Amino acid sequence: MFDLVIANGTVVTAEGIAHADVGIRNDKIAAIGARLVGLQTVDASGMLVLPGAIDEHVHLQMPVGDVTSSDDFRSGTVAAAHGGTTTIIDFVEPEPGQPLLAALEERRAEADGQVAIDYGLHMTLSRADDETLAQVPACINAGTASFKLYMAYEGLRLDDGGLLRALSTLRTHGGRPLVHAENHHAIIYLASLALAEGRTGPESHPLTRPAIMEAEAIHRLLSLAGVTGTPLILAHLSCALGLEEVRRARARGQTVWVETCPQYLLLDEGEYQRPGFEGAKFVMAPPPRSAADRAALWAGLAAGEVDTIATDHCPFFYETQKTRGRHDFSKIPGGAPGIETRLPLLYTHGVRTGRLSLERWVEVCCTGPARRFGLAPRKGTLAVGADADVIIFDPERRVTLSAGGLHQNVDYTPYEGWEVHGYPITVLSRGQVIVQDGEFVGEVGHGSFLETVPL
């Protein structure tokens, strides 16, 4: 006898598809089989039964200068749950000179008691001096075994020497780098040139972050990682030229995992030509590229060259935060919302179009991230002994996306008016139903901190 049985559904994992029941006892999956009996039974006839999704790249209540991303841990994780995401990985960004473990403790204090789903944290390394790098083993021991490295943004970026030192240290201790690769100096030069010429609107944003300079940064990063022998994850790849650099590195024998986001698969540079200031809604880094870049990323995703779909969810209110850059595009806070819409968008535009199999959809949204950050086999799959993070997904439900109908704490969605065909109807986190038919029925504070481990 199980506490709960999800009966008669189509169980989808990265390894295969089966018509089966899922039996849950306490907070774990206790059986997958036929004719299971539970104290409670949910009939999932006609539904897909999936592992809870993992979003490895989100920015909740993230300060950017004197503004902060508009979703806090409470609203952001509730929104994630509505979209079928049951685990997120956010970031720790230490203040200058702050010990890394002190920053980790502060960030956990912000999240603990506020999260509706489980969470992990990446540690940002914005310094690569001896004192900072000596703290890496302690971070890993404290459960933060992945580290964000930036090649752009003053105050966050590491120069080539710093990258080498950081990559070498992470290689030694088994830390996993997640790297934002753009050419900082090209961005500063091109933005200064545009502003000097009076090109101040958001349409100038993508012109100051061209694909060729993203590819240059990726080439340089992978060359440095080749010297140190460090496996790494490339964050939010947006362009075909960058994917070519990854192919070359892999041909040399390097280990590189590639993350992209729905915005780079579904949006393009035409969004910046919207009338008035509307293009500011799409100011993010890197920017959406051309239709050819989108096609290359879809092909790479289907072929296994792109490993993960994350969101890089970093929302700012259009009316009160994005508008700070109305007369200077370089002052528009960079980032866009997406934590709630990833699974249905990828099902609609990936699975239903034949670009992705069901198994591949689950691999890139659920299973792959769990493996890369040491959360498997507890997370990312439906298997006996795994956490009972489960999605009941209605493949025929149609939903028109709108800012007013979503739960993200922001006044727009990049996908306003888009119809998705397929949507989560029930979401469980560790055996507890937290979303039912569009209503959050869980408890804020239910989520717990997950230790990522070196691989």
Stockholm file with secondary structure:
# STOCKHOLM 1.0

chainA/1-455         MFDLVIANGTVVTAEGIAHADVGIRNDKIAAIGARLVGLQTVDASGMLVLPGAIDEHVHLQMPVGDVTSSDDFRSGTVAAAHGGTTTIIDFVEPEPGQPLLAALEERRAEADGQVAIDYGLHMTLSRADDETLAQVPACINAGTASFKLYMAYEGLRLDDGGLLRALSTLRTHGGRPLVHAENHHAIIYLASLALAEGRTGPESHPLTRPAIMEAEAIHRLLSLAGVTGTPLILAHLSCALGLEEVRRARARGQTVWVETCPQYLLLDEGEYQRPGFEGAKFVMAPPPRSAADRAALWAGLAAGEVDTIATDHCPFFYETQKTRGRHDFSKIPGGAPGIETRLPLLYTHGVRTGRLSLERWVEVCCTGPARRFGLAPRKGTLAVGADADVIIFDPERRVTLSAGGLHQNVDYTPYEGWEVHGYPITVLSRGQVIVQDGEFVGEVGHGSFLETVPL
#=GR chainA/1-455 SS CEEEEEEEEEEECSSCEEEEEEEEETTEEEEEESSCCEEEEEECTTCEEEECEEECCBCSSCEETTEECSCCHHHHHHHHHHTTEEEEEEEECCCTTCCHHHHHHHHHHHHTTTCSSEEEEEEECCCCSHHHHTTHHHHHHTTCCEEEEESSSTTTBCCHHHHHHHHHHHHHHTCEEEEECCCHHHHHHHHHHHHHTTCCSGGGTGGGSCHHHHHHHHHHHHHHHHHHTCCEEECSCCCHHHHHHHHHHHHTTCCEEEEECHHHHHCCGGGGGSSTTGGGGGCCSSCCCCHHHHHHHHHHHHHTSSCEECCCBCCCCTTTTGGGGTTCGGGSCCCBCCTTTHHHHHIIIIITTTSSCHHHHHIIIIIHHHHHTTCTTTSSSCCTTSBCCEEEEEEEEEEECCGGGSCSSSSCCTTTTCEEEEEEEEEEETTEEEEETTEECSCTTCCCBCCCCCC
#=GC SS_cons         CEEEEEEEEEEECSSCEEEEEEEEETTEEEEEESSCCEEEEEECTTCEEEECEEECCBCSSCEETTEECSCCHHHHHHHHHHTTEEEEEEEECCCTTCCHHHHHHHHHHHHTTTCSSEEEEEEECCCCSHHHHTTHHHHHHTTCCEEEEESSSTTTBCCHHHHHHHHHHHHHHTCEEEEECCCHHHHHHHHHHHHHTTCCSGGGTGGGSCHHHHHHHHHHHHHHHHHHTCCEEECSCCCHHHHHHHHHHHHTTCCEEEEECHHHHHCCGGGGGSSTTGGGGGCCSSCCCCHHHHHHHHHHHHHTSSCEECCCBCCCCTTTTGGGGTTCGGGSCCCBCCTTTHHHHHIIIIITTTSSCHHHHHIIIIIHHHHHTTCTTTSSSCCTTSBCCEEEEEEEEEEECCGGGSCSSSSCCTTTTCEEEEEEEEEEETTEEEEETTEECSCTTCCCBCCCCCC
//
